[in-house]
Amino acid sequence: MRKITIEPVTRIEGHAKITIHLGADGNVERTQFHVTQVRGFEKFTEGRPYYEMPGITARICGICPISHQLASSKACDAIMAVRIPPAAAMVREAIHCGQMVQSHALSFFHLSAPDLLLGMDSDPEKRNVLGLAEKHPEIARDGIALRKFGQSVIERLAGERIHPSGIVPGGVARPLDVVVRDAILKELPNAQGIAWRTLDLFKCILDGFPAEIANFGKMPTMYAGLVGNAGQLRLYDGRIRFRNADGSIAAEVDAPDYAAYIGEASVSDSYLKAPYYKPLGYPAGIYRVGPLARLNAADCCGTEAADAELKEFRERFGRMVDSSFHYHYARLIEAIYCLERLKELMETPAILDRHVRARAEVNAAEGIGVAEAPRGTLIHHYKVDENGAMQWANLIVATGHNNLAIGRSVEQVSKAFVKGDHLEEGMLNRVSAVVRAYDPCLSCSTHAAGVVPLRIELIGPAGELLDELSNER
Amino acid sequence: MGPAAAEVLRAEGIDALAVHQLTPELAERIAGARTVIFLDADAGTAPGEIAIANVPVVAGALKPMEHHASPPALLRLAREVYGARPDAWLIAMGGADFDLGDSLSDLGKLAVAKAVAEVSARQCARLRSK
């Protein structure tokens, strides 16, 4: 058997390796997706006061710290047994919208657009944001502006752009100022314009990827995401809905009951665990999370423009869209939703209320907080002693839920595109690209602090290393 | 060390940002400047000392930025997207102790002071030349 190794997988957050095993006939026999990081947050936070957890867990990641702060603060709210003031919930959700926009902008424009707009087979030296800027400066400018807007929302509402201090147990640290509110409202139309024209551009180029659409994780799985009472998309709060591949709802679960439905399996060749839908067992209980999964799980977005786009999306690809290539499309619809939702929140007078924090002591020994991170459902589960010292923590992070799906997607793409008798860089780029479609955050999901980049190895029938791709330049 | 230097420079009226990492949207900020100076703690520079280097815009292949960028990549992005070509320098500040702590070492403070003095001197020279 020959083995191909792709290391590092480029243009993702974190470190991962892909091993492709070729059979004697030169065709792909099997693949492995290895995540090579270990971090230890769940262990080293033992003994810390629970109210430090939002600040500590925010530092799992520099890309989606808000998600961790939100889920962590919600877990702390549960330990305190408080219902946070309505204005605090709205400000938290507004910060979350800002984060979703900046994260989705980074994912699309900087990480995936080089493949989508320059071509999967284009010169790898130029297939990056600098090459994109050279050929399409206006698109690069849009990407920078949209991400900057999202970052500015976070900074204005939460204090800092990265690892902000404004999301706290019991609510938020400070009320929303009317001047800040007005500034955000003034800048929103420009951000919305960017999101709309980016989606329009993407819809135009989509027909250029039939092979990728057919082979980038096109498979039946369950989907999971938060929904509201009317089945609408929810990112900050809601119930966890599991929907089957055929569109039927398998379960709808309150956050405290997640453990009855989500199990975690350890895999031998990766530090990333593999969550699965418990009633179906492992690995039959494979499910996907993140933008595509959320749009499949929800009945609607709940905002006008996003719902119009969602309707078009479903008319084009079916009610249950099952190709992971369409994470890109879903991500752009979500950006539109978040900007609309942000506008709704900013235009709600009650968001300016000065009461934004509930205060209490420890009133429960356990707290669970769930929110939708840009990449999928994020769960923080804490146990504390009577003094509030952390005794135990479990973090099930968005990308972790997608571990099984990413692995199967890598196998599908490898079998479709990798031919062992004549390796081409574009083949291996597609293997990396399917991982990028999920926009994984591997640092988050592995609880890793490593410098091992992502590597693809090609291994021959006799176990010899035939070829490898590395990101060391 | 970077944030400490930025705080002092802001007090002197210089536009200074303290960031965890260089991100793509900084290209827009850079594009509006005539001169950009990057300040960073550096284990390879003698503790308490600074090393100054010009940061060129690299025309050829660069390690591409992903979630964070290098100074040359940011400058390149500023050029490609905004047509901007600011002068750019990197001041490496030699650190002494990179373990967790709650304050800078004496040598770290010395390097910060030297870096701040260098930036201030360049700013004064620029203003005099106007």
Interface residues (C-beta under 8 A of the other chain):
Chain A: T10 R11 I12 E13 G62 I63 L106 H110 L111 E125 K126 N128 V129 L130 G131 A133 E134 P137 A140 R141 G143 I144 A145 R147 K148 Q151 R161 I162 H163 R473
Chain B: V19 H20 Q21 T23 P24 E25 A27 E28 A61 L62 K63 P64 M65 E66 H67 H68 A73 R76 L77 E80 V81 Y82
